[in-house]
């Protein structure tokens, strides 16, 4: 039996297109093209009526998405260029571009980082995380750019997974958040778990959340935003996005946790995984990798200045 998802439009969703509304509420799990196809097939209703993708929502409208029966997804090698920062027999470190999904899923069956890695590594990736996530030890969101490591064998995978578990991996991000900060540095120490109402979102959840700590430092302030460095002490899903939003400073461009109608016409959150450091699984030496800010990020900084 097909699954269905239901979302109620809030005040800030007024006059938003249905397809864009669903993209935001499903947290990028389904592509806009996939959602538009479901709308055209009649698998989406608003207030129990079939409408078009360009339908403009009103506050209180209830949109229901009937998901098609799942089709087995197979990760296949694809010749997609990679920005490789480092590679050896145990692992590969890449600079992931904006808009690239890390592993195949419904609505994103191809064009992912896993498809590219399978081709480049000729299938030599760790199998601990299953056939759809070979080599993937950790992930970053589709619209987050920056450094990500993948493992070529299970021993390397286990070693890095253990470092992630003990929070000993260095992870420093760059971000641009709304508003001016009262202090130059700060820490958000608040548990993160599933949103109590919207299961596709994460939230600060003191009842059922997991321990999460984010340290931030203001690098530069603008009239209505700030350029930050964020250091992760833990690595929960959407941690930086949720934590900064919880203190009133959501990321620019964040369609899920941020402001609606972003005036800078951004594609997703302004977040870049700049530095990743860990102990190499074979040499046991500490290694650190960095990826330069992407062009769009630099252009936005110049605009804000």
N, C-alpha and C positions, 0 to 999 in steps of 0.2 A: 504494500500500500504506500502511495506517495506521501512524503512529508510536506508540511506547509509551515510557512512563517508568516506572522502577523505583526504589523507595525502601525502605531497610531501617530499621525502627524501632530507636532506640537506647534506652538505659536511661531517659533523661528522657521518652521517648515512652510509657512504660508507662501504660495505662489512658486514653490519649487517644483521643477519637472518630476514626474513620477519615476523615470529611469534614474535620474540623479539621486533622488531621495532613497531609492532602494540600494543604489551603489554605496551610499554613506551608511545606511543602516545595516547592511550585510558586511560592512567592514572590509570591503574589497575582496571578499571570498569569492564573489562571482563578478565576472567582467561586465562592463556596461553593455557590450554586444550580446552577451548571453542573456542578460535581463531584458533587453529590448526584444530578443527573439521570443522569450517566454511571454512577454506582453502581447506580441503579435499573434502568438498561438492561443491566446485567451487564458493563459495560466496565471494571470494576475488580475485581481479585481480591486476596485476601490468602492467601499461601502456596498460590496456584493454585486457591483456592476462592472462589466468589461469596458476598459477605456484604452486610449492610445498612450504611447510612451511620453508624448509631450503634454499629457494632462497635468494641469497645475493644481496642486493640493491646497486644501483649506484646513485650518486648525480643526482637529477632531476626526478628520478622515481616517478610515481604517483601510490600509492596503494589505492584501493577502497574496502571498506568492506560493503557488502550488509547485513544488519541486518535482521534476521528472524522475522517474525511477533511475537509480544510480546505474551507470554503465561502468564496467571495469576499466580503469585507466592504467595504461602501460607507459612507463617512462622509457622513451626511445632516444638514442643518440641523435643530436642535431648539431650541424656545423654552424654554431653561433660564436662570434668572436668573444674572447675573454680578455679582460685587463688583468693579467697575472702579475702579482707583486712578488711571489716567491713560489718555488716548487721543488720538491725532492721526492724520494721514493715513498715517503710516509704521508705527505700532505701537500696541499696546494692552497695558497692564499690569494684571493682575488679581490678586486675593487668592483663591487656590484653596482650597476647603473640604476638610475631611477626608473621605475616602471617594470622592473624585472621581478617576477615571482620566484621564490627560492626553489619550490618543488611542485610537481604537478598536483592539481586538485580539480574539483568540479568547476568548469568555466575557464580553467587554465591548464588544459591538457598538454600544451606544447609551448615552446619558447621560454622555458624556465631555466634557471641556473643549473638544475640537475640535468636537463637535456643537453646543455652545453658541456657540462663536466663529463658526462658519459662519452661524448664524442671525443673530447680532448684527451681524456685519460684512458680511452679504449676500453671502457667498462671496468677499469681497475679502481673500484671505490669500495669502502667498507659497507657491509650489509646489515649492520646492527639495527638500523632504523627502517628496515624493510625495503621492498622493491621500488617504492615511490620516493624514498628519501635516501638513496645511497650516498654515503659520504658525509651527510649533513649532521653536524654535531650541534650547531646552534643556527638560528635564522634571524634575519632582519626583515622588516616589513617591505612590501612591494615598492613603496615610494620612499623608503629610506635608502640612502646610498652608503657606500663605504666598504670597509674591510670585513671579510668573512673567510673563515678557514673551513676546508673540507678534508676528510681523511681518506687515504687510499687503502687502508687495511684495518682490520678490527682491533689490533693491538693499539695502534695510534688513536683510534676512535675512543677506546676505553680510557686511555691515558688523558686525553683532553676532556672527556666527559667527567672524569674524576676531578679535574681542576675546576670545571664549571660548577660542580656540586659543592666544592669547598670555597667557591667565590675567590679563587686565587688568580683568575685570569684578569688582565688589565683591559678595561674597556672605557675609552674616552670618546665622547661624542661632541659634535658641534650642533647647535640649534639656534633658531631665532624664535623668540616667544613674544606674545603680546604684552604690552604694559611696561611700566618702569618699576624696577625692583627697589625696595627700601634699603636693602643691604647688598653689598657686593658679593657676598658668599652666603650659602645656606645649605641645609640638608632637609630633605623630605623623608621622614621615617614613618611610613604608613603601609599597612598590609594591602596587597592587591589580590582581588579575586574576581569571579564572574559578576557582572552587573546583576542585581537582584531581580530586575524586570526584563532587561534586554540581554538575552543570552549570547548575543554576538559581540557584546561590549565587555570590557574589563572596567573595574572601578575600585576605588579605595573601599575596602570591605573589612571592617573590624571584626565581624562575626565569623566569616568563612574564608578570609583572605590569607595569603602567605606573606611572610616577612619580606619587606622590600625597602631598600634604602637607595636614594639618589642624592649625590652631592652636586651642587651647581655653583658656578662662578661667573659673574658678569664680566665679559671681555670688553664690551662696548655698548653704550646706550644710545638710542635714537629718540625721536619725539614721542613715539607711541609703541616702541618695541625694544627688545634687548638681544644682543648677540651673546650666547652662552657657551661655556664648556660644561658638559655634564659627565660625571664619573659614576659608573654603576658599581655599587657594592654587591648587589644581587642582580638577577637577570630575569625578571618576570615579564610576561607578555605585555607589550605596549607600556613598559614601566615608565620611561621618561614622559611619554605622551600623557599618561594618566596622572602621574605625580604633579607635573607642571600645571595641568588643567585643574587639579584639585586645590592648588593654591592661588588660582585666579590668573594664571599665566599660560594659557594653552598655546601650542605651537602654531605659527602662521601656516595656513594651508591645510590644517588638520580637519578633514571632513567628518570625522567621527567624534573627536573630543574638543574640537575648536569652535570658532565662530562661524556662523553661516555667512554666505555671500562675501567671501574673502576678496577685498578690493585689489589684491595683487595678482589675481587670476593664476594661482599656483596649482600645480599638479600634486596634490597630497602634501603631507607635513614636511616642513623644512628641517630635516634631521639627517645628519651625516655621521656614520661610524668612522671616526678619523684614526683612532689608534687601537690596535689589538695586540696584546702581549701575552705570552705563555711559555711554559717550559717545554722544549721540544721532546716528544715522546721517546726518541732514540738516543739523542746526544745528551739529553738532560740539561741543556743550557738554555738560559732565558733568551727569547727572541721577541722582538717588537717590530710591528709593521704599521705604516701609516699611509693614508690615501689623501691626496690633496682635495681641497674643496671643489665640488663640481662647478661648472661655469654658471649654472642658474643661481647657485648660492652666492657666488661672488657678485653677480649682477644685481641681486636683490640687496646685498649689503651696500653697493654703490647707490642704488635707488633710495634706500633708507637714509643714507648720509646726506 
